[in-house]
């Protein structure tokens, strides 16, 4: 029984990071991601801030799902998310002022990030606390890794540095277009295509091998219901 629960929790993490990555697969939160991912540290900071709001809002909404009236559930979700976003903004302003200044208006705009509201409505309001925690971690890690990857590529190509440390000499000029909006859209498009190809390749692999010979078939929850690849 414990093995099944463990597999289920790992599935939630895997869904958020790979299978249902909110940025590369679901294409959510693109506006703040493209705006702040001009450097690796900015992308990492924005991702972690969003993950913290997502995690805490998932927990609270899951705990309160039975006492929130259906008629006002969306306004209640927005108020809770806005409250956590404000707390994160104040923490960044107090302890990491340089990151707070770099992210600017996009920190309070976490309150209206469709990733957070979507997970609150589609998952946290229908599942238990622990499942909601792992869902928030998975989606948050997926979004954080996506922004960090975007920021790393744009910073390396656009300014010849990584995490603020320059490694190109003056004889190799950086391609500054990657620090602008066109470069951001270009990197975003390339990464979405690569993620799509990876997902299709994994799907083909499942169809080829199926569940036969799988070392965890005895504890896999899909084995009894029929493998999802079939």
Backbone as CSV, one residue per row, in Angstrom:
resi,resn,N_x,N_y,N_z,CA_x,CA_y,CA_z,C_x,C_y,C_z
1,UNK,0.835,-1.212,0.000,0.000,0.000,0.000,0.862,1.251,0.000
2,UNK,1.925,1.234,0.830,2.829,2.376,0.882,3.534,2.600,-0.423
3,UNK,3.835,1.477,-1.140,4.518,1.584,-2.423,3.637,2.299,-3.438
4,UNK,2.332,1.994,-3.436,1.404,2.633,-4.350,1.331,4.134,-4.087
5,UNK,1.271,4.498,-2.807,1.204,5.918,-2.453,2.473,6.632,-2.894
6,UNK,3.614,5.974,-2.717,4.877,6.584,-3.111,4.913,6.818,-4.614
7,UNK,4.469,5.828,-5.377,4.445,5.965,-6.824,3.510,7.082,-7.251
8,UNK,2.385,7.206,-6.574,1.427,8.240,-6.921,2.028,9.618,-6.679
9,UNK,2.709,9.800,-5.557,3.334,11.088,-5.257,4.420,11.407,-6.275
10,UNK,5.199,10.408,-6.657,6.235,10.646,-7.656,5.625,10.982,-9.016
11,UNK,4.465,10.403,-9.302,3.765,10.747,-10.540,3.359,12.211,-10.542
12,UNK,2.916,12.711,-9.389,2.531,14.119,-9.305,3.725,15.028,-9.568
13,UNK,4.883,14.669,-9.021,6.089,15.456,-9.271,6.490,15.387,-10.739
14,UNK,6.441,14.184,-11.297,6.833,14.007,-12.696,5.891,14.750,-13.634
15,UNK,4.601,14.741,-13.315,3.636,15.464,-14.149,3.972,16.949,-14.216
16,UNK,4.275,17.537,-13.064,4.552,18.971,-13.033,5.861,19.346,-13.697
17,UNK,6.860,18.483,-13.556,8.184,18.810,-14.089,8.290,18.511,-15.582
18,UNK,7.724,17.385,-16.010,7.886,16.953,-17.396,6.559,16.873,-18.144
19,UNK,5.709,15.921,-17.760,4.532,15.571,-18.551,3.562,16.736,-18.715
20,UNK,3.343,17.496,-17.648,2.432,18.639,-17.702,3.148,19.915,-17.266
21,UNK,4.369,20.074,-17.715,5.121,21.284,-17.354,4.290,22.521,-17.665
22,UNK,4.049,23.376,-16.665,3.131,24.502,-16.886,3.592,25.496,-17.947
23,UNK,4.895,25.578,-18.185,5.417,26.556,-19.140,5.629,25.961,-20.527
24,UNK,6.310,24.828,-20.603,6.663,24.253,-21.894,5.564,23.387,-22.501
25,UNK,4.677,22.819,-21.676,3.626,21.934,-22.180,2.260,22.613,-22.147
26,UNK,1.877,23.141,-20.982,0.582,23.807,-20.862,0.613,25.250,-21.345
27,UNK,1.817,25.806,-21.522,2.002,27.178,-22.026,1.308,28.216,-21.142
28,UNK,1.448,28.056,-19.837,0.869,28.990,-18.875,1.974,29.848,-18.262
29,UNK,1.612,31.054,-17.850,2.571,31.947,-17.207,3.644,32.465,-18.126
30,UNK,3.357,32.532,-19.428,4.384,32.949,-20.392,4.751,34.418,-20.259
31,UNK,3.796,35.251,-19.906,4.062,36.698,-19.835,5.155,37.031,-18.824
32,UNK,5.008,36.668,-17.538,6.095,36.975,-16.594,7.374,36.208,-16.898
33,UNK,7.233,34.982,-17.421,8.419,34.175,-17.703,9.287,34.826,-18.768
34,UNK,8.681,35.281,-19.847,9.443,35.919,-20.917,10.006,37.263,-20.473
35,UNK,9.306,37.942,-19.585,9.740,39.276,-19.160,10.933,39.230,-18.213
36,UNK,10.963,38.257,-17.307,12.003,38.259,-16.268,13.155,37.305,-16.563
37,UNK,13.025,36.457,-17.584,14.049,35.437,-17.824,15.211,35.953,-18.656
38,UNK,15.630,37.184,-18.409,16.795,37.727,-19.100,18.097,37.290,-18.433
39,UNK,17.997,36.668,-17.277,19.181,36.134,-16.604,18.778,34.922,-15.789
40,UNK,19.753,34.077,-15.494,19.476,32.850,-14.756,18.974,33.140,-13.352
41,UNK,19.564,34.121,-12.672,19.175,34.422,-11.296,17.776,34.991,-11.240
42,UNK,17.398,35.812,-12.227,16.037,36.345,-12.254,15.016,35.241,-12.494
43,UNK,15.317,34.350,-13.438,14.415,33.237,-13.689,14.267,32.332,-12.487
44,UNK,15.390,32.047,-11.811,15.349,31.205,-10.621,14.551,31.875,-9.508
45,UNK,14.775,33.166,-9.302,14.067,33.887,-8.247,12.573,33.933,-8.495
46,UNK,12.175,34.224,-9.743,10.754,34.276,-10.069,10.115,32.903,-9.929
47,UNK,10.835,31.861,-10.350,10.299,30.510,-10.238,10.097,30.080,-8.796
48,UNK,11.070,30.358,-7.941,10.965,29.975,-6.531,9.846,30.756,-5.846
49,UNK,9.727,32.045,-6.157,8.653,32.853,-5.571,7.283,32.316,-5.980
50,UNK,7.136,31.981,-7.257,5.873,31.419,-7.737,5.592,30.067,-7.098
51,UNK,6.633,29.238,-6.966,6.459,27.920,-6.348,6.017,28.044,-4.892
52,UNK,6.573,29.014,-4.161,6.188,29.201,-2.765,4.713,29.589,-2.654
53,UNK,4.269,30.524,-3.488,2.862,30.926,-3.471,1.969,29.750,-3.864
54,UNK,2.372,29.007,-4.884,1.595,27.858,-5.348,1.482,26.800,-4.267
55,UNK,2.568,26.516,-3.586,2.585,25.480,-2.563,1.684,25.855,-1.384
56,UNK,1.855,27.068,-0.859,1.071,27.485,0.303,-0.418,27.632,-0.034
57,UNK,-0.719,28.162,-1.204,-2.121,28.311,-1.586,-2.771,26.942,-1.795
58,UNK,-2.045,25.991,-2.365,-2.576,24.638,-2.522,-2.928,24.017,-1.177
59,UNK,-2.035,24.179,-0.202,-2.258,23.600,1.122,-3.488,24.211,1.786
60,UNK,-3.566,25.530,1.799,-4.677,26.203,2.481,-6.005,25.908,1.786
61,UNK,-6.022,25.942,0.467,-7.262,25.690,-0.268,-7.702,24.245,-0.084
62,UNK,-6.753,23.316,-0.037,-7.109,21.928,0.201,-7.709,21.745,1.598
63,UNK,-7.161,22.452,2.575,-7.691,22.364,3.946,-9.076,22.992,4.071
64,UNK,-9.328,24.035,3.281,-10.580,24.787,3.410,-11.620,24.405,2.361
65,UNK,-11.362,23.404,1.546,-12.240,23.115,0.404,-13.669,22.775,0.819
66,UNK,-13.846,22.198,2.013,-15.189,21.807,2.439,-15.987,22.945,3.058
67,UNK,-15.316,24.038,3.417,-16.038,25.136,4.061,-16.169,26.367,3.165
68,UNK,-15.563,26.334,1.986,-15.682,27.452,1.053,-16.908,27.224,0.173
69,UNK,-17.887,28.127,0.206,-19.081,27.964,-0.647,-18.707,27.990,-2.129
70,UNK,-19.370,27.158,-2.908,-19.063,27.084,-4.340,-19.268,28.418,-5.047
71,UNK,-20.252,29.198,-4.575,-20.578,30.451,-5.259,-19.458,31.479,-5.180
72,UNK,-18.617,31.398,-4.154,-17.570,32.417,-3.968,-16.177,31.798,-3.950
73,UNK,-16.036,30.581,-4.458,-14.755,29.906,-4.318,-13.649,30.627,-5.095
74,UNK,-13.930,31.123,-6.308,-12.893,31.797,-7.095,-12.428,33.080,-6.414
75,UNK,-13.344,33.967,-5.943,-12.871,35.139,-5.207,-12.050,34.785,-3.968
76,UNK,-12.454,33.724,-3.262,-11.702,33.306,-2.080,-10.306,32.834,-2.479
77,UNK,-10.219,32.065,-3.550,-8.909,31.609,-4.027,-8.017,32.796,-4.360
78,UNK,-8.573,33.776,-5.052,-7.777,34.942,-5.466,-7.278,35.718,-4.254
79,UNK,-8.145,35.882,-3.235,-7.735,36.602,-2.022,-6.604,35.853,-1.316
80,UNK,-6.739,34.534,-1.185,-5.691,33.749,-0.537,-4.375,33.827,-1.312
81,UNK,-4.452,33.663,-2.622,-3.240,33.721,-3.450,-2.598,35.100,-3.376
82,UNK,-3.427,36.153,-3.419,-2.899,37.521,-3.320,-2.220,37.763,-1.978
83,UNK,-2.781,37.180,-0.919,-2.160,37.319,0.400,-0.782,36.682,0.454
84,UNK,-0.662,35.477,-0.072,0.642,34.811,-0.091,1.629,35.533,-1.009
85,UNK,1.140,36.046,-2.131,2.020,36.801,-3.031,2.557,38.055,-2.342
86,UNK,1.718,38.705,-1.548,2.159,39.898,-0.815,3.223,39.542,0.213
87,UNK,3.033,38.426,0.905,4.027,37.984,1.891,5.369,37.727,1.214
88,UNK,5.356,37.024,0.075,6.585,36.739,-0.653,7.246,38.037,-1.121
89,UNK,6.438,38.978,-1.585,6.980,40.269,-2.031,7.677,40.999,-0.887
90,UNK,7.066,41.016,0.292,7.659,41.693,1.440,8.952,41.003,1.888
91,UNK,8.972,39.667,1.821,10.190,38.931,2.197,11.335,39.257,1.241
92,UNK,11.038,39.270,-0.062,12.070,39.611,-1.043,12.543,41.052,-0.864
93,UNK,11.604,41.948,-0.602,11.966,43.355,-0.420,12.849,43.555,0.803
94,UNK,12.622,42.753,1.834,13.385,42.908,3.067,14.755,42.230,3.010
95,UNK,14.818,41.039,2.393,16.031,40.238,2.471,16.812,40.138,1.157
96,UNK,16.131,40.281,0.022,16.836,40.218,-1.275,16.381,41.417,-2.112
97,UNK,16.761,42.630,-1.712,16.252,43.826,-2.406,16.672,43.916,-3.865
98,UNK,17.858,43.385,-4.205,18.296,43.453,-5.607,17.399,42.590,-6.498
99,UNK,17.050,41.412,-6.029,16.144,40.552,-6.795,14.754,41.157,-6.849
100,UNK,14.325,41.745,-5.753,13.020,42.406,-5.721,12.961,43.527,-6.740
101,UNK,14.019,44.296,-6.834,14.060,45.395,-7.802,14.091,44.879,-9.227
102,UNK,14.797,43.755,-9.447,14.906,43.208,-10.802,13.578,42.636,-11.285
103,UNK,12.857,41.969,-10.394,11.583,41.367,-10.784,10.460,42.392,-10.858
104,UNK,10.542,43.429,-10.034,9.610,44.548,-10.115,8.148,44.167,-9.990
105,UNK,7.333,44.655,-10.919,5.888,44.501,-10.864,5.449,43.060,-10.996
106,UNK,6.324,42.190,-11.496,5.920,40.807,-11.736,5.795,39.998,-10.448
107,UNK,6.316,40.491,-9.334,6.123,39.791,-8.057,4.675,39.885,-7.597
108,UNK,4.087,41.082,-7.476,2.662,41.129,-7.094,1.747,40.500,-8.141
109,UNK,2.177,40.461,-9.398,1.354,39.847,-10.441,1.308,38.327,-10.333
110,UNK,2.100,37.754,-9.420,1.973,36.322,-9.151,0.553,35.999,-8.701
111,UNK,-0.108,36.974,-8.066,-1.466,36.762,-7.563,-2.448,36.401,-8.666
112,UNK,-2.182,36.831,-9.898,-3.097,36.532,-11.003,-2.468,35.556,-11.995
113,UNK,-1.427,34.864,-11.568,-0.798,33.872,-12.434,-1.771,32.711,-12.640
114,UNK,-2.051,32.401,-13.894,-3.057,31.378,-14.195,-2.625,29.991,-13.753
115,UNK,-1.336,29.770,-13.560,-0.879,28.467,-13.067,-1.425,28.224,-11.664
116,UNK,-1.298,29.219,-10.799,-1.686,29.056,-9.396,-3.197,28.923,-9.261
117,UNK,-3.933,29.808,-9.919,-5.390,29.732,-9.848,-5.898,28.443,-10.488
118,UNK,-5.263,28.025,-11.575,-5.667,26.789,-12.233,-5.472,25.568,-11.357
119,UNK,-4.342,25.469,-10.650,-4.107,24.322,-9.772,-5.036,24.362,-8.568
120,UNK,-5.359,25.570,-8.102,-6.293,25.681,-6.982,-7.669,25.146,-7.363
121,UNK,-8.137,25.508,-8.552,-9.470,25.100,-9.003,-9.505,23.643,-9.455
122,UNK,-8.474,23.208,-10.189,-8.507,21.880,-10.796,-7.967,20.775,-9.885
123,UNK,-7.121,21.124,-8.911,-6.503,20.061,-8.111,-6.724,20.244,-6.608
124,UNK,-6.238,21.350,-6.051,-6.261,21.503,-4.591,-7.664,21.451,-4.016
125,UNK,-8.642,21.973,-4.748,-10.020,21.985,-4.247,-10.692,20.622,-4.334
126,UNK,-10.006,19.635,-4.926,-10.604,18.309,-5.112,-9.773,17.185,-4.491
127,UNK,-8.606,17.508,-3.934,-7.727,16.469,-3.398,-7.274,16.816,-1.979
128,UNK,-6.636,15.834,-1.350,-6.163,16.005,0.007,-4.923,16.889,0.101
129,UNK,-4.521,17.141,1.338,-3.426,18.079,1.584,-2.106,17.556,1.020
130,UNK,-1.798,16.289,1.282,-0.497,15.769,0.852,-0.401,15.686,-0.665
131,UNK,-1.478,15.270,-1.308,-1.467,15.271,-2.773,-1.306,16.691,-3.309
132,UNK,-1.950,17.648,-2.660,-1.854,19.051,-3.098,-0.446,19.594,-2.896
133,UNK,0.227,19.144,-1.835,1.602,19.566,-1.608,2.502,19.076,-2.743
134,UNK,2.372,17.805,-3.096,3.212,17.263,-4.164,2.845,17.850,-5.522
135,UNK,1.566,18.142,-5.728,1.174,18.799,-6.971,1.789,20.190,-7.059
136,UNK,1.746,20.937,-5.949,2.351,22.262,-5.933,3.850,22.216,-6.133
137,UNK,4.500,21.235,-5.496,5.944,21.093,-5.677,6.288,20.740,-7.117
138,UNK,5.534,19.813,-7.698,5.813,19.405,-9.065,5.639,20.538,-10.053
139,UNK,4.493,21.215,-9.981,4.235,22.326,-10.886,5.214,23.478,-10.635
140,UNK,5.506,23.740,-9.356,6.444,24.809,-9.031,7.852,24.518,-9.505
141,UNK,8.292,23.285,-9.314,9.627,22.911,-9.794,9.689,22.960,-11.320
142,UNK,8.619,22.508,-11.976,8.591,22.572,-13.432,8.699,23.994,-13.945
143,UNK,7.964,24.898,-13.307,8.003,26.306,-13.712,9.366,26.923,-13.394
144,UNK,9.923,26.588,-12.233,11.226,27.128,-11.838,12.329,26.664,-12.782
145,UNK,12.345,25.370,-13.084,13.365,24.838,-13.988,13.231,25.446,-15.387
146,UNK,11.990,25.654,-15.827,11.771,26.260,-17.143,12.320,27.681,-17.189
147,UNK,12.031,28.476,-16.160,12.521,29.858,-16.128,14.027,29.912,-15.978
148,UNK,14.578,29.004,-15.170,16.028,28.985,-14.989,16.728,28.612,-16.298
149,UNK,16.179,27.647,-17.014,16.756,27.254,-18.297,16.652,28.391,-19.312
150,UNK,15.486,29.018,-19.370,15.308,30.160,-20.268,16.295,31.271,-19.938
151,UNK,16.392,31.608,-18.661,17.282,32.680,-18.240,18.736,32.370,-18.498
152,UNK,19.120,31.098,-18.295,20.507,30.696,-18.539,20.879,30.853,-20.009
153,UNK,20.020,30.349,-20.894,20.305,30.429,-22.327,20.377,31.881,-22.788
154,UNK,19.422,32.693,-22.355,19.399,34.096,-22.790,20.568,34.885,-22.218
155,UNK,20.946,34.594,-20.979,22.062,35.312,-20.373,23.386,34.931,-21.022
156,UNK,23.573,33.623,-21.257,24.823,33.169,-21.869,24.975,33.729,-23.277
157,UNK,23.904,33.633,-24.080,23.994,34.105,-25.458,23.892,35.622,-25.574
158,UNK,23.128,36.240,-24.679,22.868,37.675,-24.803,23.867,38.582,-24.123
159,UNK,24.495,38.093,-23.054,25.448,38.949,-22.352,26.782,38.272,-22.077
160,UNK,26.912,37.001,-22.448,28.178,36.305,-22.246,28.522,36.079,-20.796
161,UNK,27.506,35.831,-19.982,27.738,35.613,-18.557,26.774,34.555,-18.042
162,UNK,27.045,34.078,-16.820,26.159,33.125,-16.158,26.110,33.469,-14.681
163,UNK,24.906,33.680,-14.178,24.708,34.090,-12.781,25.502,35.352,-12.467
164,UNK,25.601,36.234,-13.461,26.296,37.497,-13.278,27.788,37.447,-13.470
165,UNK,28.351,36.267,-13.711,29.795,36.124,-13.890,30.115,36.057,-15.378
166,UNK,30.858,37.025,-15.888,31.183,37.083,-17.309,32.305,36.111,-17.643
167,UNK,32.174,35.422,-18.794,33.206,34.473,-19.215,33.652,34.701,-20.662
168,UNK,33.104,35.695,-21.353,33.533,36.006,-22.709,34.460,37.212,-22.687
169,UNK,35.497,37.171,-23.519,36.381,38.329,-23.604,35.835,39.317,-24.634
170,UNK,36.485,40.429,-24.772,35.987,41.497,-25.637,36.002,41.119,-27.118
171,UNK,36.798,40.111,-27.501,36.883,39.721,-28.900,35.674,38.906,-29.365
172,UNK,34.849,38.433,-28.410,33.655,37.657,-28.747,32.436,38.424,-28.243
173,UNK,31.842,39.261,-29.057,30.700,40.057,-28.601,29.466,39.192,-28.392
174,UNK,28.697,39.422,-27.340,27.462,38.660,-27.121,26.379,39.083,-28.114
175,UNK,25.399,38.229,-28.286,24.265,38.519,-29.174,23.155,39.156,-28.349
176,UNK,23.146,40.471,-28.303,22.260,41.192,-27.398,20.786,41.010,-27.714
177,UNK,20.464,40.502,-28.907,19.054,40.311,-29.237,18.385,39.310,-28.301
178,UNK,19.178,38.398,-27.713,18.596,37.418,-26.799,18.162,38.040,-25.476
179,UNK,18.613,39.256,-25.217,18.163,39.966,-24.026,16.882,40.753,-24.292
180,UNK,16.454,40.791,-25.530,15.245,41.520,-25.923,14.100,40.538,-26.156
181,UNK,12.910,41.101,-26.392,11.715,40.272,-26.563,11.827,39.262,-27.701
182,UNK,12.336,39.637,-28.896,12.439,38.635,-29.975,13.298,37.431,-29.588
183,UNK,14.410,37.682,-28.900,15.255,36.581,-28.464,14.558,35.684,-27.460
184,UNK,13.765,36.290,-26.572,13.016,35.506,-25.603,11.998,34.591,-26.269
185,UNK,11.271,35.129,-27.247,10.297,34.307,-27.964,10.985,33.195,-28.756
186,UNK,12.149,33.495,-29.318,12.882,32.488,-30.090,13.314,31.323,-29.190
187,UNK,13.906,31.626,-28.051,14.345,30.585,-27.116,13.139,29.795,-26.606
188,UNK,12.063,30.502,-26.297,10.842,29.847,-25.829,10.325,28.850,-26.865
189,UNK,10.274,29.280,-28.123,9.769,28.412,-29.192,10.633,27.173,-29.353
190,UNK,11.952,27.345,-29.334,12.863,26.207,-29.490,12.680,25.206,-28.350
191,UNK,12.572,25.699,-27.113,12.422,24.804,-25.967,11.079,24.089,-25.982
192,UNK,10.026,24.769,-26.429,8.717,24.116,-26.535,8.763,22.986,-27.556
193,UNK,9.416,23.219,-28.685,9.555,22.178,-29.712,10.341,20.981,-29.173
194,UNK,11.429,21.254,-28.476,12.233,20.167,-27.919,11.446,19.362,-26.885
195,UNK,10.673,20.054,-26.040,9.859,19.356,-25.052,8.786,18.511,-25.729
196,UNK,8.203,19.053,-26.790,7.177,18.302,-27.519,7.769,17.036,-28.143
197,UNK,8.943,17.147,-28.739,9.589,15.983,-29.329,9.948,14.955,-28.262
198,UNK,10.398,15.427,-27.100,10.724,14.506,-26.005,9.478,13.770,-25.524
199,UNK,8.363,14.499,-25.394,7.117,13.884,-24.926,6.631,12.832,-25.913
200,UNK,6.704,13.143,-27.214,6.270,12.174,-28.223,7.170,10.948,-28.237
201,UNK,8.466,11.164,-28.016,9.391,10.032,-27.986,9.099,9.123,-26.797
202,UNK,8.817,9.731,-25.622,8.485,8.934,-24.450,7.186,8.167,-24.650
203,UNK,6.234,8.790,-25.345,4.952,8.135,-25.608,5.142,6.938,-26.533
204,UNK,5.978,7.101,-27.559,6.251,5.993,-28.472,6.955,4.848,-27.737
205,UNK,7.854,5.192,-26.826,8.559,4.168,-26.057,7.580,3.362,-25.209
206,UNK,6.609,4.042,-24.601,5.600,3.347,-23.804,4.769,2.408,-24.668
207,UNK,4.410,2.880,-25.863,3.590,2.072,-26.744,4.355,0.843,-27.233
208,UNK,5.667,0.984,-27.406,6.477,-0.125,-27.889,6.674,-1.193,-26.814
209,UNK,6.922,-0.759,-25.595,7.253,-1.702,-24.532,6.055,-2.058,-23.660
210,UNK,5.122,-1.129,-23.497,3.950,-1.387,-22.666,4.323,-1.664,-21.225
211,UNK,3.460,-2.443,-20.560,3.693,-2.752,-19.146,4.414,-4.081,-18.955
212,UNK,4.513,-4.871,-20.017,5.146,-6.165,-19.878,6.640,-6.018,-19.581
213,UNK,7.075,-6.739,-18.583,8.485,-6.691,-18.222,8.835,-5.527,-17.320
214,UNK,7.842,-4.702,-16.965,8.126,-3.565,-16.090,8.444,-4.085,-14.692
215,UNK,9.517,-3.594,-14.050,9.903,-4.128,-12.739,8.950,-3.754,-11.616
216,UNK,8.080,-2.764,-11.843,7.167,-2.339,-10.775,5.723,-2.653,-11.147
217,UNK,5.509,-3.571,-12.087,4.143,-3.835,-12.526,3.265,-4.345,-11.389
218,UNK,3.869,-5.036,-10.420,3.071,-5.555,-9.317,2.480,-4.485,-8.432
219,UNK,3.111,-3.319,-8.376,2.617,-2.244,-7.514,2.099,-1.053,-8.300
220,UNK,2.139,-1.142,-9.644,1.721,-0.014,-10.478,0.205,0.090,-10.497
221,UNK,-0.323,1.273,-10.246,-1.773,1.461,-10.199,-2.401,1.384,-11.587
222,UNK,-1.585,1.577,-12.645,-2.124,1.497,-13.999,-2.239,0.052,-14.489
223,UNK,-1.504,-0.862,-13.852,-1.458,-2.237,-14.360,-2.819,-2.909,-14.246
224,UNK,-3.543,-2.659,-13.125,-4.828,-3.296,-12.939,-5.916,-2.662,-13.798
225,UNK,-5.795,-1.348,-14.032,-6.806,-0.646,-14.812,-6.546,-0.750,-16.298
226,UNK,-5.356,-1.226,-16.662,-4.957,-1.241,-18.061,-3.978,-0.125,-18.292
227,UNK,-2.810,-0.429,-18.834,-1.760,0.571,-19.011,-2.276,1.726,-19.841
228,UNK,-1.978,2.977,-19.444,-2.460,4.150,-20.135,-1.868,4.267,-21.528
229,UNK,-0.782,3.530,-21.786,-0.188,3.585,-23.123,-0.967,2.758,-24.124
230,UNK,-1.848,1.867,-23.660,-2.575,1.014,-24.587,-3.763,1.763,-25.153
